[in-house]
Amino acid sequence: MNIGIIYALIGAALSVFLCGIGSSVGIGYAGREANGVLSEDPDKFGTMLLLVALPGTQGVYGFLTGFLVLMKVGI
């Protein structure tokens, strides 16, 4: 196996793994803060849902990056 392919596989794995961890940490922080806001004012549910959903997109971007790297390598 070529060393370049090994580096590409490691990069794809790190992309998915680190973006997933960062996304889950961000969702945890946003969810905790949204819970506090919603306990005081339940009418802000839509805004808080958007606030909690935004960090989740980073995990999707990491997955797509890893997938594109694997496609480019030919795996």
N, CA, C and O of each residue as an XYZ file, in Angstrom:
300
protein
N       0.850     -1.170      0.000
C       0.000      0.000      0.000
C       0.901      1.240      0.000
O       1.887      1.306      0.734
N       0.552      2.191     -0.814
C       1.322      3.412     -0.968
C       1.184      4.295      0.279
O       0.115      4.354      0.887
N       2.265      4.975      0.655
C       2.239      5.824      1.850
C       1.270      6.989      1.680
O       0.690      7.452      2.662
N       1.083      7.473      0.452
C       0.133      8.556      0.201
C      -1.299      8.135      0.483
O      -2.088      8.917      1.012
N      -1.632      6.908      0.131
C      -2.980      6.398      0.403
C      -3.190      6.245      1.908
O      -4.277      6.513      2.421
N      -2.153      5.818      2.603
C      -2.261      5.686      4.062
C      -2.498      7.054      4.699
O      -3.330      7.182      5.597
N      -1.773      8.075      4.241
C      -1.985      9.426      4.767
C      -3.393      9.927      4.449
O      -4.019     10.588      5.277
N      -3.888      9.618      3.262
C      -5.242     10.035      2.894
C      -6.283      9.355      3.777
O      -7.255      9.989      4.189
N      -6.088      8.073      4.070
C      -7.024      7.362      4.947
C      -6.988      7.916      6.369
O      -8.028      8.061      7.011
N      -5.795      8.223      6.855
C      -5.678      8.816      8.192
C      -6.347     10.190      8.216
O      -7.029     10.535      9.180
N      -6.151     10.966      7.163
C      -6.780     12.286      7.087
C      -8.292     12.202      7.039
O      -8.978     12.998      7.681
N      -8.822     11.249      6.287
C     -10.274     11.083      6.220
C     -10.829     10.653      7.567
O     -11.878     11.137      7.994
N     -10.131      9.747      8.236
C     -10.594      9.292      9.552
C     -10.553     10.424     10.567
O     -11.484     10.581     11.356
N      -9.489     11.209     10.555
C      -9.398     12.339     11.481
C     -10.459     13.391     11.189
O     -11.009     13.998     12.108
N     -10.743     13.602      9.919
C     -11.772     14.569      9.549
C     -13.122     14.185     10.132
O     -13.804     15.013     10.735
N     -13.500     12.947      9.952
C     -14.795     12.489     10.458
C     -14.797     12.470     11.981
O     -15.759     12.918     12.605
N     -13.742     11.961     12.577
C     -13.678     11.801     14.033
C     -13.667     13.145     14.759
O     -14.459     13.363     15.675
N     -12.774     14.043     14.353
C     -12.649     15.314     15.058
C     -13.852     16.221     14.833
O     -14.282     16.917     15.752
N     -14.397     16.220     13.628
C     -15.600     17.022     13.394
C     -16.785     16.464     14.164
O     -17.628     17.228     14.635
N     -16.865     15.163     14.300
C     -17.941     14.567     15.094
C     -17.828     14.923     16.562
O     -18.832     15.216     17.212
N     -16.611     14.899     17.091
C     -16.414     15.267     18.497
C     -16.741     16.748     18.714
O     -17.439     17.100     19.665
N     -16.243     17.596     17.844
C     -16.522     19.027     17.984
C     -17.995     19.345     17.860
O     -18.518     20.200     18.575
N     -18.659     18.658     16.954
C     -20.090     18.863     16.780
C     -20.869     18.440     18.012
O     -21.789     19.139     18.436
N     -20.512     17.310     18.586
C     -21.246     16.842     19.768
C     -20.996     17.740     20.974
O     -21.905     17.961     21.774
N     -19.787     18.257     21.117
C     -19.504     19.187     22.214
C     -20.297     20.484     22.015
O     -20.869     21.018     22.965
N     -20.326     20.984     20.782
C     -21.077     22.205     20.495
C     -22.565     22.045     20.727
O     -23.213     22.951     21.249
N     -23.116     20.901     20.345
C     -24.533     20.646     20.583
C     -24.812     20.565     22.079
O     -25.852     21.029     22.546
N     -23.892     19.982     22.821
C     -24.067     19.902     24.275
C     -24.104     21.272     24.927
O     -24.971     21.546     25.757
N     -23.158     22.141     24.551
C     -23.145     23.495     25.116
C     -24.399     24.273     24.712
O     -25.041     24.906     25.550
N     -24.740     24.219     23.426
C     -25.910     24.962     22.950
C     -27.193     24.427     23.571
O     -28.087     25.203     23.911
N     -27.293     23.120     23.722
C     -28.484     22.532     24.333
C     -28.635     22.923     25.785
O     -29.743     23.178     26.257
N     -27.528     22.970     26.490
C     -27.567     23.371     27.899
C     -28.035     24.820     28.036
O     -28.855     25.135     28.898
N     -27.511     25.694     27.185
C     -27.914     27.099     27.246
C     -29.355     27.283     26.783
O     -30.098     28.077     27.360
N     -29.753     26.554     25.746
C     -31.129     26.655     25.257
C     -32.114     26.157     26.304
O     -33.216     26.693     26.420
N     -31.738     25.156     27.055
C     -32.596     24.648     28.118
C     -32.842     25.721     29.170
O     -33.960     25.862     29.667
N     -31.815     26.468     29.507
C     -31.974     27.547     30.477
C     -32.868     28.660     29.964
O     -33.690     29.195     30.708
N     -32.711     29.011     28.689
C     -33.537     30.070     28.107
C     -34.988     29.618     28.010
O     -35.900     30.387     28.317
N     -35.208     28.379     27.585
C     -36.579     27.887     27.414
C     -37.300     27.707     28.741
O     -38.530     27.756     28.783
N     -36.568     27.501     29.812
C     -37.238     27.392     31.110
C     -37.809     28.739     31.540
O     -38.773     28.787     32.305
N     -37.221     29.833     31.054
C     -37.729     31.160     31.384
C     -38.745     31.666     30.370
O     -39.706     32.340     30.742
N     -38.541     31.347     29.078
C     -39.431     31.853     28.027
C     -39.638     30.770     26.966
O     -38.842     30.667     26.033
N     -40.700     29.958     27.095
C     -40.933     28.870     26.140
C     -41.282     29.338     24.725
O     -41.261     28.535     23.793
N     -41.598     30.614     24.552
C     -41.944     31.120     23.220
C     -40.733     31.207     22.294
O     -40.902     31.395     21.090
N     -39.548     31.079     22.810
C     -38.327     31.164     22.001
C     -37.861     29.795     21.504
O     -36.679     29.607     21.217
N     -38.778     28.850     21.404
C     -38.397     27.487     21.021
C     -37.777     27.432     19.626
O     -36.758     26.768     19.437
N     -38.367     28.110     18.653
C     -37.850     28.072     17.283
C     -36.438     28.608     17.176
O     -35.596     28.037     16.483
N     -36.187     29.699     17.860
C     -34.848     30.292     17.851
C     -33.835     29.369     18.514
O     -32.715     29.208     18.029
N     -34.234     28.772     19.614
C     -33.315     27.888     20.336
C     -33.073     26.586     19.567
O     -31.984     26.016     19.634
N     -34.087     26.119     18.840
C     -33.899     24.922     18.016
C     -32.852     25.176     16.939
O     -32.014     24.317     16.667
N     -32.900     26.346     16.333
C     -31.897     26.713     15.336
C     -30.515     26.822     15.975
O     -29.519     26.398     15.389
N     -30.459     27.387     17.169
C     -29.189     27.522     17.883
C     -28.571     26.159     18.184
O     -27.353     25.999     18.106
N     -29.397     25.187     18.526
C     -28.892     23.846     18.838
C     -28.535     23.088     17.560
O     -27.616     22.270     17.570
N     -29.245     23.346     16.464
C     -29.004     22.606     15.222
C     -27.745     23.066     14.489
O     -27.148     22.281     13.753
N     -27.335     24.299     14.671
C     -26.180     24.812     13.929
C     -24.882     24.052     14.187
O     -24.175     23.764     13.222
N     -24.523     23.711     15.417
C     -23.279     22.948     15.597
C     -23.327     21.556     14.970
O     -22.280     20.977     14.680
N     -24.509     21.018     14.761
C     -24.628     19.698     14.155
C     -24.193     19.665     12.703
O     -23.821     18.613     12.185
N     -24.238     20.817     12.046
C     -23.822     20.850     10.649
C     -22.325     20.600     10.501
O     -21.881     20.132      9.452
N     -21.551     20.902     11.519
C     -20.106     20.693     11.424
C     -19.766     19.210     11.311
O     -18.812     18.839     10.627
N     -20.535     18.372     11.974
C     -20.337     16.929     11.842
C     -20.634     16.449     10.434
O     -19.947     15.571      9.910
N     -21.663     17.029      9.822
C     -22.007     16.669      8.442
C     -20.891     17.104      7.501
O     -20.531     16.363      6.586
N     -20.341     18.291      7.713
C     -19.242     18.761      6.865
C     -18.018     17.858      6.992
O     -17.357     17.570      5.994
N     -17.717     17.419      8.181
C     -16.593     16.505      8.376
C     -16.817     15.178      7.686
O     -15.898     14.621      7.085
N     -18.056     14.660      7.771
C     -18.377     13.406      7.097
C     -18.245     13.558      5.589
O     -17.690     12.683      4.924
N     -18.746     14.657      5.046
C     -18.638     14.877      3.603
C     -17.183     15.034      3.167
O     -16.800     14.544      2.104
N     -16.380     15.705      3.969
C     -14.961     15.852      3.644
C     -14.263     14.501      3.620
O     -13.498     14.209      2.701
N     -14.526     13.683      4.625
C     -13.942     12.340      4.644
C     -14.392     11.505      3.463
O     -13.596     10.776      2.872
N     -15.670     11.611      3.115
C     -16.204     10.865      1.976
C     -15.561     11.326      0.672
O     -15.229     10.503     -0.181
N     -15.384     12.637      0.512
C     -14.760     13.153     -0.703
C     -13.294     12.739     -0.806
O     -12.808     12.454     -1.900
N     -12.594     12.705      0.312
C     -11.197     12.250      0.303
C     -11.134     10.794     -0.133
O     -10.293     10.426     -0.954
N     -12.017      9.964      0.412
C     -12.024      8.548      0.028
C     -12.375      8.364     -1.443
O     -11.814      7.493     -2.108
N     -13.288      9.166     -1.953
C     -13.631      9.070     -3.376
C     -12.454      9.492     -4.247
O     -12.188      8.875     -5.279
N     -11.751     10.540     -3.832
C     -10.619     11.032     -4.616
C      -9.471     10.025     -4.634
O      -8.774      9.887     -5.640
N      -9.276      9.322     -3.515
C      -8.223      8.312     -3.440
C      -8.594      7.097     -4.284
O      -7.721      6.418     -4.825
N      -9.878      6.831     -4.392
C     -10.322      5.690     -5.188
C     -10.744      4.505     -4.352
O     -10.743      3.371     -4.832
N     -11.103      4.752     -3.118
C     -11.527      3.663     -2.231
C     -13.030      3.666     -2.127
O     -13.603      2.829     -1.429
